[in-house]
C-alpha cells in the first residue's frame, strides 16, 4: 500500500491527496502531528533521497529552532528529523519502499499513470 507522510493542512500534502484520490489510488496518510515517526522510519528514506532534499530549511520550524546557526552535520540533521518531524519536507510518498519527497505532478504521473 502507498503511504503518504505529512500533515493534513500542508498545501503540498493536500495536492498529493487530491492527485491520489482523483486517480483512485489507495493510500494511508500518516500525519506527523497525530502519529510522529522515529529514526527507524526516517533513516531508510535517506537511501533513496539526499538529506538536503528531505530536511526542510524553508519552514517555520527550522527558523523557530534557529537551526541555521548550528551548522548541523547530516547526522545531526537526521537526529532533528527524528525528534521534530515538522522539519521533514512534505509530503513523503512511500511506494513499496521507493521514496519521493515533495509533490510534483509529473513525478506522481510517472509513478502511477
Secondary structure, DSSP 8 states (H G I E B T S, - for coil): -EEEEE-TT-HHHHHHHHHHHHTT--EEEEETTTS---HHHHHHHTTTS-HHHHB-SSSHHHHHTT-GGG---HHHHHHHHHH-GGGB-S-EEEETTEEEES--HHHHHHHH-
